[in-house]
């Protein structure tokens, strides 16, 4: 592990415990998952990283639909609609109930993957249709609030951040414009920021604990790096960014460097780069213990 990311990792672990308690609060209270059509489920953000959805997140629900699924209760479902339904029921998404219905709190990528499968397998497949709904678990009830107070509560969120992300590909927007699940669009920088966290150690990932963490970094990088030839200009990228290249590795390496600069220290998961004096001190201490160990082993008079 990067020694300079230890603090962030500890904090991530604590947040994970808190988030787990939040997510299991419904089942602990005996709440059954609630079935909600995609068209009636309001998103808490405007965009997703579509490449991550279609290349990674979609795999499990698609496999359940195409190959069958063994539910958590041990029941085996043959490939088709029932198998997909069982998978969705075993993997409900957390929501907040507002004055105008359910608002998704997390798992936008998984929900989007399921929605895309419902479009792809709309009934013409031999296995039948993929469900046009998902299952959710209510973790908070704000339905008694006025719409103004509701949005204030959603923007305030909790210790893990706001319940809504109101930048649409980096452009601030009104919470009243938040789309239903079918209206979510692609943001290439959101997916890119997630990738460099895993592949280039650009920052410590706190997902799914810190809401919208990747969007913080996407907006930070949006005007700084641009991958030409990848269509980014149509999905949130800025062709006039400070660093432009058609080489993904070069763009990712530069982005990771930028993520470790002091100007990014306010962002969730920031990994500080030590000052040269700190590096020199650590090197000195390391050399000291190596020399001391060698001396203790081979000093004159040792039997």
C-alpha positions as CSV (number, residue, x, y, z in Angstrom):
1,X,0.0,0.0,0.0
2,X,1.2,3.5,-0.7
3,X,2.4,4.7,2.7
4,X,1.1,8.1,2.1
5,X,-2.4,6.7,1.6
6,X,-2.6,5.0,4.9
7,X,-4.7,7.7,6.6
8,X,-7.1,7.8,3.7
9,X,-7.5,4.0,3.8
10,X,-8.2,4.1,7.6
11,X,-10.8,6.8,7.0
12,X,-12.2,4.7,4.1
13,X,-12.6,1.7,6.5
14,X,-14.5,3.8,9.1
15,X,-16.8,5.2,6.4
16,X,-17.4,1.7,5.1
17,X,-18.7,0.6,8.5
18,X,-21.0,3.7,8.7
19,X,-22.3,3.2,5.1
20,X,-22.9,-0.5,5.7
21,X,-25.0,0.3,8.7
22,X,-27.0,2.7,6.6
23,X,-27.6,0.1,3.9
24,X,-28.7,-2.7,6.2
25,X,-31.0,-0.5,8.2
26,X,-33.9,-1.4,6.0
27,X,-33.5,-5.2,6.1
28,X,-32.8,-5.0,9.9
29,X,-36.1,-3.3,10.4
30,X,-37.9,-6.0,8.4
31,X,-38.3,-3.9,5.3
32,X,-38.8,-5.8,2.0
33,X,-37.2,-4.5,-1.2
34,X,-39.6,-2.2,-3.1
35,X,-40.1,-2.6,-6.8
36,X,-39.9,0.6,-8.8
37,X,-40.0,1.1,-12.6
38,X,-36.9,2.7,-14.0
39,X,-39.0,5.5,-15.5
40,X,-40.3,6.4,-12.0
41,X,-36.9,6.3,-10.2
42,X,-35.2,9.7,-9.9
43,X,-31.4,9.7,-10.2
44,X,-29.2,11.7,-7.7
45,X,-26.9,12.7,-10.6
46,X,-27.0,13.6,-14.2
47,X,-24.4,11.3,-15.6
48,X,-22.6,7.9,-15.3
49,X,-19.4,6.6,-16.7
50,X,-21.0,4.7,-19.5
51,X,-17.9,2.7,-20.4
52,X,-17.7,1.3,-16.9
53,X,-21.4,0.4,-17.0
54,X,-21.2,-1.5,-20.3
55,X,-17.8,-3.1,-19.7
56,X,-18.0,-4.0,-16.0
57,X,-21.2,-3.4,-14.1
58,X,-23.5,-5.0,-16.7
59,X,-21.8,-8.4,-16.5
60,X,-23.6,-9.8,-13.4
61,X,-27.2,-8.9,-14.2
62,X,-26.7,-10.0,-17.8
63,X,-25.2,-13.3,-16.7
64,X,-28.2,-13.9,-14.4
65,X,-30.6,-13.2,-17.2
66,X,-28.8,-15.3,-19.8
67,X,-27.5,-18.2,-17.7
68,X,-29.8,-18.4,-14.7
69,X,-29.3,-17.3,-11.1
70,X,-29.2,-18.9,-7.6
71,X,-30.9,-16.5,-5.2
72,X,-29.6,-15.7,-1.7
73,X,-32.3,-18.0,-0.3
74,X,-30.9,-20.9,-2.3
75,X,-33.6,-21.1,-5.0
76,X,-32.3,-21.6,-8.5
77,X,-33.9,-19.7,-11.3
78,X,-33.6,-20.7,-15.0
79,X,-32.3,-18.2,-17.5
80,X,-34.9,-15.5,-18.2
81,X,-37.1,-12.9,-16.6
82,X,-37.5,-14.7,-13.2
83,X,-33.7,-15.0,-12.9
84,X,-33.2,-11.4,-13.6
85,X,-35.9,-10.4,-11.1
86,X,-34.3,-12.6,-8.4
87,X,-30.9,-10.9,-9.0
88,X,-32.4,-7.5,-8.8
89,X,-34.3,-8.3,-5.6
90,X,-31.1,-9.6,-4.0
91,X,-29.3,-6.4,-4.9
92,X,-31.6,-3.5,-4.0
93,X,-30.4,0.1,-4.3
94,X,-30.7,2.5,-1.4
95,X,-33.2,5.3,-1.9
96,X,-34.6,8.3,-0.2
97,X,-38.4,8.9,-0.3
98,X,-39.2,12.4,-1.2
99,X,-42.5,14.4,-1.7
100,X,-42.4,13.3,-5.4
101,X,-41.3,9.7,-5.1
102,X,-38.1,7.7,-4.8
103,X,-34.6,9.2,-5.3
104,X,-31.6,7.0,-5.8
105,X,-28.9,7.4,-3.3
106,X,-26.2,5.2,-4.7
107,X,-25.6,2.4,-7.3
108,X,-26.4,4.5,-10.3
109,X,-24.1,2.4,-12.4
110,X,-25.7,-0.9,-11.5
111,X,-29.2,0.5,-12.0
112,X,-28.2,2.0,-15.3
113,X,-26.8,-1.4,-16.4
114,X,-30.2,-3.1,-15.6
115,X,-32.0,-0.4,-17.4
116,X,-29.9,-0.9,-20.5
117,X,-30.6,-4.6,-20.3
118,X,-34.3,-4.0,-20.2
119,X,-33.9,-2.0,-23.5
120,X,-31.8,-4.7,-25.1
121,X,-34.0,-7.6,-24.0
122,X,-37.4,-6.1,-24.4
123,X,-39.3,-9.3,-25.1
124,X,-38.1,-10.4,-28.5
125,X,-35.5,-12.7,-26.8
126,X,-36.3,-16.4,-26.3
127,X,-35.7,-15.8,-22.6
128,X,-38.4,-13.2,-22.4
129,X,-37.9,-9.6,-21.3
130,X,-35.5,-8.2,-18.8
131,X,-37.5,-6.4,-16.1
132,X,-38.3,-2.8,-16.7
133,X,-38.0,-2.1,-13.0
134,X,-35.5,-2.5,-10.2
135,X,-35.7,-3.1,-6.4
136,X,-34.8,-0.5,-3.8
137,X,-34.5,-0.2,-0.1
138,X,-35.7,3.0,1.6
139,X,-33.1,4.4,4.0
140,X,-34.7,7.8,4.7
141,X,-38.1,9.4,4.5
142,X,-38.3,13.0,3.6
143,X,-41.7,12.9,2.1
144,X,-43.3,15.2,4.6
145,X,-40.9,18.1,3.6
146,X,-41.8,20.8,1.2
147,X,-39.9,20.5,-2.1
148,X,-37.6,23.4,-1.1
149,X,-36.8,21.8,2.2
150,X,-36.4,18.4,0.6
151,X,-33.8,19.6,-1.8
152,X,-32.0,21.4,1.0
153,X,-31.9,18.1,2.9
154,X,-30.7,16.2,-0.1
155,X,-27.9,18.7,-0.8
156,X,-26.9,18.6,2.9
157,X,-26.7,14.8,2.9
158,X,-24.8,13.2,5.7
159,X,-21.2,12.5,6.8
160,X,-20.5,10.7,3.5
161,X,-21.4,13.8,1.4
162,X,-24.4,15.3,-0.4
163,X,-27.2,13.0,-1.6
164,X,-27.1,14.7,-5.0
165,X,-24.5,15.7,-7.5
166,X,-25.7,18.8,-9.3
167,X,-22.9,19.2,-11.9
168,X,-24.0,18.0,-15.4
169,X,-20.7,17.2,-17.1
170,X,-19.1,19.9,-15.0
171,X,-21.9,22.5,-15.5
172,X,-24.0,23.4,-12.4
173,X,-27.7,22.6,-12.7
174,X,-30.8,22.7,-10.7
175,X,-31.8,19.7,-8.6
176,X,-35.3,19.9,-10.2
177,X,-33.6,19.0,-13.4
178,X,-32.2,15.7,-12.1
179,X,-33.3,12.9,-14.6
180,X,-35.1,9.7,-14.1
181,X,-32.9,6.6,-14.7
182,X,-33.6,6.4,-18.5
183,X,-32.3,10.0,-18.8
184,X,-28.8,9.5,-17.4
185,X,-26.1,10.4,-19.9
186,X,-22.4,9.6,-20.3
187,X,-19.5,11.5,-18.7
188,X,-16.2,10.3,-20.0
189,X,-14.2,12.1,-17.2
190,X,-16.2,10.3,-14.5
191,X,-15.1,6.9,-15.9
192,X,-11.6,8.1,-16.5
193,X,-11.2,9.4,-12.9
194,X,-12.3,6.1,-11.6
195,X,-9.9,4.2,-13.8
196,X,-6.8,6.2,-12.8
197,X,-7.7,5.7,-9.1
198,X,-7.4,2.0,-9.6
199,X,-4.7,1.8,-12.3
200,X,-2.5,4.8,-11.5
201,X,-3.0,5.2,-7.7
202,X,-4.2,8.8,-8.4
203,X,-6.2,9.0,-5.2
204,X,-7.5,6.6,-2.6
205,X,-10.9,5.3,-3.7
206,X,-13.6,5.6,-0.9
207,X,-16.4,4.3,-3.2
208,X,-19.1,3.5,-2.4
209,X,-18.7,5.2,0.9
210,X,-18.1,8.8,-0.2
211,X,-21.0,9.8,-2.5
212,X,-19.9,11.0,-6.0
213,X,-16.2,10.8,-5.2
214,X,-15.3,10.2,-8.9
215,X,-17.2,13.2,-9.9
216,X,-15.2,15.5,-7.7
217,X,-12.0,14.3,-9.4
218,X,-13.7,14.3,-12.9
219,X,-14.5,18.0,-12.5
220,X,-11.0,18.7,-11.1
221,X,-9.5,17.1,-14.2
222,X,-12.0,18.3,-16.8
223,X,-10.1,21.4,-17.9
224,X,-6.7,19.9,-17.3
225,X,-6.4,16.8,-19.5
226,X,-8.1,15.6,-22.7
227,X,-7.8,12.4,-24.6
228,X,-8.1,13.3,-28.3
229,X,-9.6,10.9,-30.7
230,X,-11.8,9.2,-28.1
231,X,-14.9,11.4,-28.5
232,X,-14.5,13.1,-25.2
233,X,-15.5,16.4,-26.7
234,X,-19.1,15.0,-26.9
235,X,-19.3,13.6,-23.4
236,X,-17.8,16.2,-21.0
237,X,-14.3,16.6,-22.2
238,X,-12.6,19.9,-23.0
239,X,-10.5,19.9,-26.2
240,X,-8.8,23.1,-25.0
241,X,-7.5,21.5,-21.8
242,X,-4.0,22.2,-20.7
243,X,-2.7,18.7,-21.6
244,X,-4.0,17.1,-24.8
245,X,-2.8,13.8,-26.2
246,X,-4.1,10.8,-28.1
247,X,-1.9,8.5,-25.9
248,X,-4.1,7.2,-23.1
249,X,-1.1,6.3,-20.9
250,X,0.3,9.8,-21.2
251,X,-3.0,11.4,-20.3
252,X,-3.5,9.1,-17.4
253,X,0.0,9.6,-16.1
254,X,-0.3,13.4,-16.3
255,X,-3.8,13.2,-14.6
256,X,-2.4,11.1,-11.7
257,X,0.4,13.6,-11.2
258,X,-2.1,16.5,-11.1
259,X,-4.3,14.6,-8.6
260,X,-1.4,14.6,-6.1
261,X,-0.7,18.3,-6.3
262,X,-1.5,20.4,-3.2
263,X,-4.3,22.2,-5.0
264,X,-6.3,18.9,-5.0
265,X,-5.8,18.4,-1.3
266,X,-9.5,19.3,-0.5
267,X,-10.8,16.4,-2.7
268,X,-11.9,13.1,-1.2
269,X,-9.2,10.5,-1.2
270,X,-6.3,12.8,-1.8
271,X,-2.9,11.2,-1.5
272,X,-0.2,13.7,-0.5
273,X,3.2,13.5,-2.2
274,X,5.9,13.9,0.5
275,X,8.2,17.0,0.4
276,X,11.8,16.4,-0.7
277,X,13.0,16.9,2.9
278,X,10.6,14.1,4.0
279,X,11.9,11.8,1.3
280,X,15.4,12.5,2.4
281,X,14.6,11.8,6.0
282,X,12.9,8.5,5.2
283,X,15.9,7.5,3.0
284,X,18.3,8.4,5.9
285,X,16.3,6.4,8.4
286,X,16.2,3.4,6.0
287,X,19.9,3.5,5.3
288,X,20.6,3.8,9.1
289,X,18.7,0.7,9.9
290,X,20.3,-1.3,7.1
291,X,23.8,-0.3,8.2
292,X,23.0,-0.9,11.8
293,X,21.7,-4.3,11.0
294,X,24.8,-5.2,9.0
295,X,27.0,-4.0,11.8
296,X,25.2,-6.0,14.5
297,X,25.5,-9.1,12.4
298,X,29.1,-8.8,11.3
299,X,30.8,-6.7,14.1
300,X,34.2,-7.9,15.3
301,X,34.1,-10.4,18.2
302,X,30.7,-11.9,17.2
303,X,30.8,-15.6,17.6
